[in-house]
Amino acid sequence: MTAARPNAVSAEPLPGVVWPTTIGYVAIHVACLATLWVGASATDLAVCGGSYLIRMFGLSAGYHRYFAHRAFKTSRVGQFLLALLGTLGVQRGALWWASRHRHHHRYSDTEDDIHSPLHQGFAYSHSGWFLDRRNEATDLARVQDLTKFPELIWLETWNVVPVLAYGSLVWLAFGLSGFVWGFCVSTVLLWHAIHAIGSFGHRFGGYRRFATTDNSRNKWFLGIVLLGEGWHNNHHFYPASARTGYRWWEIDPVYWVLCLLRWAGLVWDVRVPPPRALAATDPHEQAQVRHFERWLMDLRLQLRRILAAAAAPRTLEEAVELHVDDFGARATAEILEDPESLAGSLDALRSSIAAAVAAAGGSRGLSEALDGIIATAVRASVFGSLLRPAGTSATANRLMSQ
């Protein structure tokens, strides 16, 4: 509800609310009371439903699966349209959304998670974090893969412009009652549906198919209203997947639409989990993945401490995080499908981090310190235990000797 400040965070702002955003947030809630005055025709309800579905697709397919997790690829025009469609959901710009969500996944349900109900409280994890001044700025260092597109930067800075234009068009096309239902009511529904993932999606009921290190849960109601996003435990197990519903009853309309777009040639490289991950029938494999996730979280924290101690620039910190993200996505699949590839992925991680340090002008000592952290973590974690026993001894020995 306010123009974004797409600048890297250099200092922690003082606690407090973002007043323009908070005033707009409250005002749109209050405007929904006008439904008591304008009534509700069939057209109003249809406009409300259509507006909700279109914008939810923009948030789910665009902001979440594309910008935050890079779960599929599309053209530059397609990328811009996804960003524009997501912007109409009134949740700031795509870069802000992706940067916050990536951080959430890296430190999910730890004290570093900005909206974990386990640490921040239920109300704050639902909506409070969205209005908090400390979370207002867009950390561009966290989305370096997106900042090279000037059109995305423009949308980030002026995200309020498409929102105002959309609201105006709804009013012109459907009158005051259409505006109340098609913009105000549907926007409030969007807000609370998306925010429910951070609150209800990590507390209370549901079911957990995967032994993730966080408290994410699958919930059928959220799966319906969020067009597939409610299968949250599935998503936290394999965040890089464009598919979140793994069973026939776990409906995932966003993924279905992406399949149609892939068939039409508008998107490609649509990532899905390996078959063994979808099955989730082997408790031993689940234990292996959980062990790996804990190891990866600890590795992240150690690398971050080294970079902080060296006063490394934010761009380098985030480059390292992105390489760890990519490694984590590959390694999860490899543990289940191709353990022999783990050593090669680990080598690639170490090489990419060394290259990132060199590109940022970092010292050789810093590069060696980061590499030493990885090597020590591998040895200390008995990394070879992640490998299935059959035919993996050579890979295990290679990992443990590094």
Protein Blocks (a to p, Z undefined) as FASTA:
>chain_A
ZZcdddddfbdcdedddfklmmmmmmmmmmmmmmmmnopafklmmmmmmmmmmmmmmmmm
mmmmmmmnopaccdfklmmmmmmmmmmnonajfklmmmmmmmmmmmgoiaklmbbfklno
jklmmmmmmmpmklmpccfklmmmlmmpmklmmmmmmmmmmmmmmmmmmmmmnojmlmmm
mmmmmmmmmmmmmmmmmmmmmggeiidfbacfblcdcdfklmmmnoopmmmmlmmmmmmb
cbfbfbfklccfklmmmmmmmmnopaghiacddfklmnopafklmmmmmmmmmmmmmmmm
mmmmmmmmnopafklmmmmmmmmmmmmmmmmmmmmmmmmlmmmmmmmmmmmmmmmmmmno
pafklmmmmmmmmmmmmmmnommlmpcfehplmmmmmmmmZZ
